[in-house]
């Protein structure tokens, strides 16, 4: 179906330009394609992660632009002869293709063909140069400038010349491109060479493993610009100095077109500004310039859980050293907050600490209180609201989870009824709005920058990149590093791209990376088939008036239509299918369940059953449906499909049992969407770190969905698990105000548990045992984390040899740590040598690795610990010494661990997992667990 669409586009071009060759028509299509979806995010693949160039090629066809591409890469038929010879074909084989005699004495590599894209393989240290020739099909007297989008420090790209001029239409010009591999990073990379026309000629693309978007000279995009501050420049003069990098013409812009969007002071030295590609390129000539890149969009990673986490039910009266987060300020980087929600009432709250320097930007609408002590927005009004309280759905929900005050009678549609309270209900909340419909990394940097200035103790960030980036290219990693340098703990969501391996994001070791698991509560909606088989699913909407006298007929659109959109019940897909008065079966797919239900209801359907695809297994969502519905597991979906095959007149009904506790699948269990390890950016660090509740979580909401006075909602995502851990960190910070961010993280990781409530290993969504790359160290155990016995501490400067060991250049490390560094060989360490609370390594045949760790005594003086090892299958583990003793609190002790891969041992997996446990002697009962993860190669 896709092919004739492009044939039609080619016909349009041929009609407009009858003299163009086939190669010129192809060039016009490829160099004008776009790579963003309708929401402005990168085109994604079927797993809802950004598509690579090997998925989408140059991108999606843009017929209107293809009719007027500006430049084309032309190829004559004979030009293919040396290319075919270069493939290693014999003279005879090439002759079969071209139908005449050839001589393969001369040949060219594939990438030397005058093709509109570049696709190359680079070994470490490689340097390859290719030539291209373009033909001007735009305007006479035109000029183009090249702009390169690439991975700085990994691939160097040099275009010569970087400007080309044409006097006539049909004139040709040649240029060369040199690609240099600068890093040993082994994954493929993608970028683009953009030829941008001056004088409103438009934009022309030439891509190498292409992924880019750009605009004409009159279009402005937001660039994040990094610069080096001159010695002696006062911080108060930073903004004025930043303006010196802007083109002189910007001084005439009106106030609503100001170029500088954000000035940064903490996270990086630099600013975000609205620029054209040419202006960004011109900045490279200015002293102090380091880099400039177009900002990226980031997705939001979108009661009962305090009890599930082991906190006392009467949360405000129970005595505990943590005081439930009192005195701690949690900075929420999110989408805004509903300031008048009762979850953010300050009844009984003390005033904020004297160190607080923040503010509320409510424009007279409302003032801050002792709970919500700050609310600011960093969202550009060009992309959405710039008010901290509008579009405050996601941000209200995450803030309520982390630190909401107790609200009795919280429920949605009468379900999940109880007292909704945050994990740290006496902590203060400050909202830094960085997202509206989308999140952009320039705004994220500004929000983190301000939070550091204002004096927060923790940052909770339920946002992440579409895919992992090197840490020097990841604004959340950059901002988080600056935060931990200031003693601020940072908790981030792991991402919602599971259950697929190596999808985890926010995976820098100075961040607590949180995956999502289930709780033992379900909001049950049971499907009873015509053969009396019952299938238990979930639905937040539980109508009391759905009592059909007879079972209703079932219709399965996927069995009637070959259209995939009908199978998942997309909008408009059921209009030609008779669903009136019937129960409609919809496949899960990527469409929201609520949207499926609307399509069914709009076409007269009586009810809906949604069943999982195989990858989602037993993870079912309780959603606010618009009609009677049930979301069932993949296994129950197979039962349902077998029933449909077995009878000509299938029927069913749905009954609603309400909220049930302890009746669901094993809990905690991994949620299918939770992103998994191992980390692609740093395999020597086990990620995700930890898991917490993230499925069907009730918390505050911006508007009522059930006409209730106090709006709540039940939603799912690692966005929900992250603030649970932010709340736990606030409890620890309140109990131990002098602990570093690394010590708090260590306490959480080394006290986690790995068994469900039935005593079995935590399982995945498929009901099989989860691996360490699914769950990290395990599920958070709140009370044990308050008193861990020992902690693994890390100073900010300890990350420098680790970053150098990743192969980053000194400039790239400097960009992260914001000071000069020396990456000389003696200071490099592998990732697994960092003083992290877990071990993660790759072992080849015969490999032996030794790592050192240092622990700090935070338990009792005069204490002794004995090591116990559960070795991964096929690995010998030796700990030296096996006993460590402490006289005083805060004493330190070091030990080494040697991992040896055993030969001739049958392994059941390419992954090995185990643990090193330090058990205290005596009545203390401390059990300090370091998870071990091994990948065998």
N, C-alpha and C positions, 0 to 999 in steps of 0.2 A: 504493500500500500504506500510505503514511503517513496519508493522509486518513481512512480508516475507523477507524484507531486513535484519532484525535482525535474522530471522530463518536461512538465508543464512550465516550470520556471525557466528552463533552458529555452523553450519555445518562445517565451516572452522576450528573452534577451536576443535570440536569433532574429526575431521580427524587428526589434528596435535597431539591431546592429547586424545586418545581413552579411557583412564582409568579415565578421569576426571568426577566427578559427575555433575548433572545438576546445583547444587548450585555453584560449582567451575567455571563452564562456565559462569554463570550469573555474578559472582564476577569479572571475568576477563573483562567482557564487561563494568560493571559499574565503576570499579576503574580506567579504562584507558580512559574514555570518556573525550571529550574536551568541553569547555564552551565559547570559542571565535569564532566569525564568521571569514570569510575569510579576512576581513579588520582589524582583530585584536581587534575589539570591542566585548563586551559581546554579546552573542546570545540574540536577541530581540524577543518580542512577536509580534502579528499581529498589535499592535498599535505603533510599532517601539520604544518601551521602553524596557530596559533590562528585559529579562525573569527571573522570580523567579524559585526557585527549584521546586515549585509546578506546574510550567509550563513545565519545561524541565527535571525534575528529576536530574540524575547525569550529564546530558549533551548529547552531540551528540556522537554516536558510532564512535570509531576509530579502524577499523578492524585490522590494522597492529599491533598496540600496544596491542590489546586484545589477540593476539596470544602469547604474551610473557609478562604477567603482573607482574612477579616477585613474588608476594604473592597473595594468594586467601583466601577468607573466605568460609569455607566449612560448609555444614549443612547436617546432616543425616536425613532421613525421620522421625525417632522417635523424633528428636529434636523439631519438630513442635507440639508435643502433649502438653507439658506444655505451649507453646505459645497459642494454641487454648483454653486451659482451662483458661488461663489468660484473654481471651476475654470475659469470662463470660458464655461460652457454657457449657451445661450440659454434663455429661458422655455420654449420649445417642447421643447428637448432635455431639460430637467429634467422637464417634464410627462410625456414619454415614459417616464421612469424611475419617477416617483412616482404616475403615473396620476391626476392631478388638476391643476387650474390653480394656477400659482405666480406670484409676483412677485419677480423678482431685483433689486429695488431695494436690498435689503440682502444682504450676503454676508460670509463669514468666510474667512480663510486656512485651508489644510488643517490646519495644526498647532494651530488653535484648537478643532477638534472635540474633544469630551470623550473622547478615545481613551486607552487605558492606556499608550501610549508617546508619545515625542516624536521627530519627525524634522524637522530644520530645515536651512536653508542660511544661513550667516553670511558676509557680506563683511567685509573688514577694517574694524574700528570699529563693526560692527553691534551693535545692542542690541534684543532682541525679548522681549516679555512675553506669556505665554499663561496662561489660566485653566483650572483643572480643578475638577470637583466629584466628591467621593467619597461613597458611601453606606455606612453602617455595617451590615455583615451579620455582625459578630462578636458582641461582648458589649455589654451596656449598661454605662454608666459606664466607658468605655474612653478611653485617651489615647494619641496617637501623636506621635513626634518624627521630624522629617525629618533624614536624613543624605545628603549629596551625595558621590558618587564621580565625580570629573572630572579633567581635565588642568589642574592649577594653572598659571597663567601663560599658558595658551593659550585656555581657555574659562572664563569666570566664570559661576557659576550661583548665583542667590539665590532662596530659597523664602520666601514671605511668606503667612501666618505659618509659623513653623517648628515649631509644635505645634498639633494640633487635638484637640478633646475631643468626646465623644458621651455623652449621657445615656441615649438610647434606641436600640434596634435599629431600623433603617430611617431614622434621622436622617441628614441630609446636611450636608456642610461643604465650603466652597470654599477654594482657595488659588491663588496665582499664582506662576509661575516666570519669572525674567528671565535670559536667556542673553546674555552679552556676549563678543564675540570680542576677546581681548587680544593676540593674536600674529598675524603674517602667515603663519604656517605653513599650507600649502595642503592637506595631506592631511585626510581625514575623521577625526573623533574620536568616541569613544563613552564612555558612562559611565552613571550611574543616579541617580535620586532614590529613596531608600528611606524608607518610612514604617514605623518600628519601633514595635511596640506595647509599652506598659509593662504591668507586672503580669502577665507571662507570657501576654500576648495573642498572642504570635507576631510574625511579621514579614510586612510587606506591601511589595511592590515597585512602583514606577512608574518607567519607564525612559525615558531619552532616548538614542536609538541605543545601546541598553542592553548593558552588560557588567558584571556585578557579582555578588557573593554576599555574604550577610550572615547573621547569626544572631540568635536571640532574646536577650532580656536575660540569660538564664541561660547562654548559650553564649559562650565566650571565643575570640577570634582574636588572633593575634600581629600587632600594629601596630608599624611602625617610626616612632618619634617623633623629630623634629628640633627642637632648642631652641637658644636663644642664650645662651651662657654669660655670666653677669654679670662685670663687670670686677672683678678681684682675687680671684676664686674659685680656690682651689688645686686642682690636678688630683687630689690625694688625696681631696678632698671631693666630686668629681663625682657618684659613685654616690648618696651621701646626698641631694644636691640633686635628682637625677633622681627620687627617691622622692616628692618633694613634689608632683610632677605627678599622682601616682596618686590615685584616689578614696579618701576616708578609710576606707571600709568594707574596703579591702584589708588593713588591719592585722590582721584576724581570720582571714585565710586560713591554712590549715595549711601546713607547710613544703613539701609536695609540690605546692602550688598557688601558689607564688611568682609574682607578676605580672611582675617584671622578668626577662626571659630573658637579655638581654645588655646590658652597659653599654659604650658606645663612647668611646674617648678620642682616636683618631687620624683615622679616616676621616670621621666626622662628630661633631658635638657632639649627643649624643642617646642613645637606648636603644631596645631592643625589649621590648615588654611585652604581656601577655595582657589584652585589654580587650574590652568590649562596644562596639557602635557609639555608644551613648549616652555612655559614659565617654570615648571618643575625642573626641566632639563637645564634651563639657564642658571638655576640656583647653584648647580654643581661648580660653577666658576667662582663662587663667592667664598671668601676665607671663613673657615669655621664650619662649612657645610659637611655633613656626614652622609645623610641619605634622605630620600623622599619616596614615598609610595602611596598609592591610592588606598584609602581606608577600606576595610572589609566589613561585611555584615556578619553578625553572630546571632545564633538562635537562642531564645530562652529555653532552658532544658526543663520543658514542662511535662476533749476528747480523749482519744483512746491511746494515742502513741506514747505519752509519758508513762502511763501504766505499763504498756508493753515493754518500755525501756527500763523498767524496774524502779521508777520513781514512786514515792509514796502517794496514795490516792488523795489524801488531804494535803495537797502540795504546799499550801502556805502555812500550815500549822506544824508540819513535821520538822523536827530539828535536824539540821545538817550543817556541816562546816561550810558548805558552799553558799548558803543563804540564797539559793536559787538565782544566782547571777547578780546579786546586788552589787552596785558600784561598777558594773561592767557596761561598756558602750559597744553595741553591735552595729556596725555600719553595713547596711543592706544596699548592694549595687543591683538595682532591679528596675521595675517599670512604674514606680510610684506607689502611693499608699492612700487608703481611705482614712483620712485623719480622724473622722468622727465615729469610727467603728468602735464598739465597746471593748474589743481586744486591745485597743490602744488607749484605754482610759488610764488615768494616773491615780486612781483611788488607792491610797495607802503607799504610793511610790515616793521615795525620797527624792530630793532635787538631784540634778546631774552633778558629777564630780566637778571640782573647781577647775580642773585642767581642760574642761570642755570649751571649745572655741567655735562651735558651729552655729548655724542659724536655720530658721524656717522661712522659706520664701512663699508665703501664702497670700501675699498681696491684699491683706486686710480681711480675707475670708475667714481665717481661723488663726489662732496662735498655737504655738507649741505647748506641750505640757511636760510633766515630769516623766512620762513614759516615752512619748514621741518627742524627742528633744531636738531633732533636726529633720528638715525636708527641703531638698534642693533638686533642681532639674538641670541636666546638661544636654538635653535633647534639642537639636536645632528645630526651630519652628517650621523650616522648609519640609521637614519629614513628619511632623505630627505636633501634638500638643506640647507646650513647654511649661505645663503646670504640674506640680508634684502630686496633685491629688486626682488627676484625670487619667483614664486608662489604667486604673490602679488595681487590676485584678490579680495578676501574677505576683506583683510586689506585696500586696496586702496578704496574700496567702502565705508566701514564704516568711514574711515578718511575723505573722501570727504563729507559725510553727516554731520559729526560733525563740520568740520572747513575748508572745501574746499574754495578756492578763486573763485570769479565769473568767469565762462567760458561761453561766448556767443555762441549760436548756438549748444548747447549740445543736442544730440539726439541719438537714436539707430534705424536704418532703417528709419530714418526720423520722428520717433514718439517721443512723449513727448518733442517736440522741445522747446527750450527756453534757458534762462540763468541758468546754474546749479551753485548753491552756497551752501556752508555749512551754518549751523545755526549760527555759530560764525566765520565768515570769517576772522576776524582779530586775532583770537587766533593762537598760535603756536602749531605745531604737533610734537610729538616724537613717533616713532614706535618702539615697543618692540616685535619682532617676536618670538612667542612661539608655532606656529603651522605651519606644512607643510601640508601633507596629513591628519594627525591626530594631536591632541593636547595631550600632556602628562603633568600631574600635576607637575612633577618635573621641567619641563621647565617653566610652568606657574609661579611657586613660584619664580624661578630665575628672570623672567621678571619683576614681581611685585617688587621684592627685589631691582632690579637695578633702576626701575622707582622712587622708594622712595628715593634712594640715589641721583638720578640726580636732584631732585627738581621739579617734576611735581606738578600741582595744582589739576588736576582731572585725574582719571583713567576711561577709557571706555573699558568694557570687554564684547564682544559679544560672549561669550563662556560659557559653563556650563556643569555640570555633567549629566550623563545619567539619574540619578534619585536623589532625595534629600538625603543628608547625614547629620548626626549630624555636627554641626558647627566645632567642634574640629577635625573632620575627612575630612573637605571640604577645600581644599587649597585656593579656591577663597575667602571663608569666612575668613580664617586665614590671607591671604594677605591683604584683604580689611580692616580688623580690625587694622592691623598695620598701614595701610595708614591713616585711620581716626584719629588714635592717633597722626599722624604727620600733621593733618589738611587737608588731601587730600580727596576730594569728590570721591565716587566710584559709577558708574552707570553700571548695568549689565542687560543682556537680561534675560527674564523670562523663556525661553525655548520654543520649538516648538512641544510640545506633547499634545496640545489642540485638541479638545475642552473638554477633559476629566478632571474631578475634581481632585484636589490634585496632579497635575503634575508640579506645579510651582517649579522652582529651583532658586538658588542664592537668597534665601529667608531670609538671616540674616537681622536683623533690621537696621544694620549700612550700608546696601547696598540699593541703589535705584533700585528696581526691576521693569523692564519695559516690559509690554505686548505690543502686536501689534494690530493696527487698520487700517482701510482703509482711503483713501482720495477720494475726489469727482472727480477723473479723471479715465477714462477708455480708453483702446485702443481697439476699438470695432471691432469684427468680427461676422457678423450676419449670422446665418444659416436660409435659407428659404427652408421649406419642400415642398414636392410635393403638399400638400394641401393648400399652400400659408401661413401657419403659420410661423411667424418669431421668432427666438430664439436668443437673444443677448448674445454673449460671448466675449472673449478677445483673442487677439494674438498680440505679439510684431512684428512678421514678417507679413507684409501686402503687398503681391505681387500685382503689378500693371498689371500683364499680365495674371491673372487668370479670364478669362471670357468665361467659356464653353457655347457653343451655346444652349445646352439643359441641363436641370438638370441631374446630374450624379446619377447612381444607388448607393444605400447604401448597405453595407455589415456589419453585426453585428457578429463578430467572436464568441461572447459568446453564440449566439443562434445556432451556427453550431457545436462548439466543447465544450465538457464538461471540457476542460482543462482551469483552471483558468489563466494560463500564456497567453493563446490566448485572454481571456477577457480583460486583461490589456495591451495586445500587447507587451509582453516581447520579447527580442531578440530571433529569431529563431522560434517563436510561429506561425507565419503566413505563413510559407513556403508551407504548404499543403492546404492553403485556397486561393481561387481565389479572390484576391483583386485588380487585375490590372484594372486601369482606373476607380476605384470606390472610393466613400467616405467611409472610414473605421471608425466604431464607437469603441472607446476604453474606458473602464472603468478607473476611475482615479487610484485607488489602491495606492501603495507606489512608483511606478516607475516614474521617471522624465518624464514630458511631452515631452521634447526634445528627449528622448530615444525611446518613443513610436513612435514619428514621423519618426525617422530613420528606425525603423522596417517596418513601413507602406511604406515608400518611397523605401526601399531596395527591397520590394516585388511588386513594381509597382503600389502601391496605388496612387490615384490622390490627395486626400485630407483626412483630419482627423477631427473627432469630438470627443472631450473628455468630458465626463460628470461626475459630482461629485457623490461620494457616499453620503448617507444621512448625515453623520456626518459633511461633509464639507459644506453643505448647499449652501449659495449664494457666498462663497468665490471663486473667479476665478482668475487665474494667466495669466498675459500677458508674454508669454515666446517666446524665439527666436527659433521658429520652423523651420524645414528644408523643409517644404512644406506647402501649404495652410491649415490652421487649425483654430479651434475655441474651446475654453474651456468654457463650459456652466455649469449652476448651476444644483443642484440636482432636483429642481422643473422642470426646462426645460428638464432635462434628462427624467423625467417621461412622459412629453408631447411627447418627441421623441420616447420613447419605445411604448407608446400607438399608435402612428402613424405607427410604424413598424408592429404592430399587425393588424392594420386596413386595410392593403393593401398587396397584393402579390408582388408588384413591387415598393417598396419605392424609392423615389428619393429626391435629395436636391442639393442646391448649397450654396456657401459661398461668401458673399460680405464683403468688408472691408471699414469701415467708418473713420478710422484713430483715432486721439486723440480727445476725447470729454471731456468737463469740465461741471460738474453739471448735467450730464445726467444719472449717475450711480445709484446704490442702495443707500439707505440713508448713509450718511457719516458724521462723522466717525462711522464705524460699526466694531465690533470685527472681526478679522481675525480668521478663524477656527483653525489654527495651534497654536495660542497663548495659552501658558500653563495657567492653571487656579488654583485658590486657592480652599479651604483653605490650608494654609501651614501645612505640616505634621510635620515639625520640631518645629514649634512655633505657635500653633493655636491662641495665644493671640496677634499676630501681623497680621494685614490684608495684604495679598499679593495676586496678584501683587500690587505694590504701585500705578501705573499710567499706562496709555497707550499712545502710540504715533504712528505716521505713520510707517507702516512696510510692507505694501502690494504694490507690483509693484513700487518700488522706484528706480529712476534713479540716478546714481552716477558714480564716476570714476571706471575704470576697468583696469586690468593689460595688456590685449591684446584687439585688435579690433575684434569684432565679425561681423562687417558689412563693413570692409575695410575702416573705417573712420580714419582720421589722429589722432584725439584725442579719445581714446577708452572710451566708457561709456557702461553701461549695466543696465538693469532693473531686479532686483531680489527682493525676499520677505523673511521675517523672522523677529523674534524678534531681530535678529542681526542688522536689519535696524532701528528698533524703538529705540534701546538702544542709538546709537550715536546721534539721534535727541535730546534725553534728556540730553546727555552729552553736546551737544552744548548749550541747554537752561541753563544748570548749569554753563557753561562758561560765558554766558551773565550775569547771576546773580553774579558770582564771580567777574567779571570785575566791575560791578556796586557797589558791596558790598564786597570789598576784605577782610574785617575782619570777615565776617560771617563764622561760623563753618559749616562742612558738614551737620550736623543735621538741622541747620537753613536753609540752601539752600534746603534741601529735604522738610522741612516743607512748605517753600514758594511755592514749586511746587505742593504739595499735597493739601494744603488748598485753592488754587485758581483754581483748575481744574474745568472743566465743565462736565456735565453729560447728556447734550442734543445734538442731532445731528443738522445739519444745517437747518433741517425743524422744529426744536423746539420739536421734540419727544425724549423720552428717548433713549440713545445710545442702539443699539440692538446687538444681537449676530448674528452669521452667519446663524441662522435659522430665522432671522427677528422677533425675540421676544425680549422683554426688557432684557438687560444684567443685571446680578446681580453684587453685589460688589465683588464677588469672580471671576468674569470675568474681570472686568474693574478696580478694585481697587477704588481709589478716583475719577477716571474719566479720561478725556482726558486733556493733558497739555494745559494750556492757557499762552503762553509765556509772553505777556506784563503784565498781572496781576501778574505773579509770580515775576516780578521785583520789585513790590511794594505791599507786601501782608498785611501790617498793623501790624499783630502779627505773631510771630513764636514760635514754640515749640522747645526748644533747649535741647540737650542731650550732656553731657560730656562723654568722653570715659569711665571713671570709673563708670558712672551710669549703664553701661551694666553688671557690675560684679554681683550685686544682682539679676539681671534678669537671667543671665546665671546659677547662683546657683539655682535659682527657677525652671530652666528646669530639675533639677535633675542631673546635671553634677557634677562629683567629683571635688574636689579642684585641682587635677592634670590636669583634662580636661579643667577647666577654666583657669588654669595657662598656659596651652598650647596655648590658644587663646590670652590672654592678655599679655603673656610673663613676668609675675612677680608673686610672691607669693600672694595668696588670702586666705581669711577665709570665708568659706561658712556656718558660724554658723546660726542657724535658724532665729534669729531676723533680719538678713540682707537680707533674701530671699524675693523676690517679684514675683507675677505672671506676665506673659507676658503683660497682659493688663494694668498693673500698670506702665510700662515704659512710660516716658513722650513723647509718640509717637503722631503724628498728627491725628491718627485715633483710633477707638475703635474696638476691635474684641474679642468676648467672647463666651463661651458655657454656656447655661442656662438650667438647669433641672427644673422639677416641683417645684414651690415654691421658686426658687432661687432668692436671692437679692445680687447684687454686687455693691460695691462702689469703685470708682477709682479717683485719684487726678491727675490734670494736672497743669502745670505752663506755662504761656505764657509771652513772652517778647515783649515790645512795640518797633516796628521798623517803625512805621508810623509817627504820629505827637505827640508833647507834648500836654498836657491838652486834652486828648481824653477819650471818654467814649464808652463802648461797651455793648450792651444788647443781651442776649442769646435768641435764638429761636430754638426749638427742633421739628424735624419731627421724631416721635417715630416709631420704628419698630412695625409692627402689633403684638399684644400680649405682648408688653413690655411697662411698665411705666418708664419714664425717668425724673429725677428731678435734676436740676442744682443749686448748692449753692456756692457763691451767683449768682444771675441771672444778676447782673450788675457789671462790673469791670471798674475802673478808673485809669488813668495814668497821672502823672504830667510831667514826663520827658521821653525823648527817653531812651530806654534800661531799663526802669523800668519793674519789674516783678510783676505778679499777679497770685495767685493760686485759683483754684476752684475744687469742687468735683462733680462727677456725679454718681447718684445711679440708677441702672437698676434693675427693679423688673419684674419678669415674672408673667403675669396675668393668673389667672385660668379661665377656662370655656370660653376662647376666641377662636373662630374658626380661624385657620390660613390656608392660602392657600399653605404654603411651610414650609419645615423644616428650611428654612433660613429666617431670619428677617433682614431688612436693613432700615436705616434712616440716620439722620444727626443732628449734633449740630452746629449751626451757631452763630458766634459772629458778630453782625452788629454794625458798628460805627454810632454814632449820629452826624449829621452835613453833611457838603458837601464832606467829605472824601470819602464816598461810599465804605469803606472797608467791605468786606464780607469774613469772615474767617471760612471755612467749615471743620468740622471733620466728616468723614464718619463713620457710625456705622454699624457693622456686627455682627449678632447673629446667632449661630447654636443652635437649640432646640434639646434637648435629653430627 
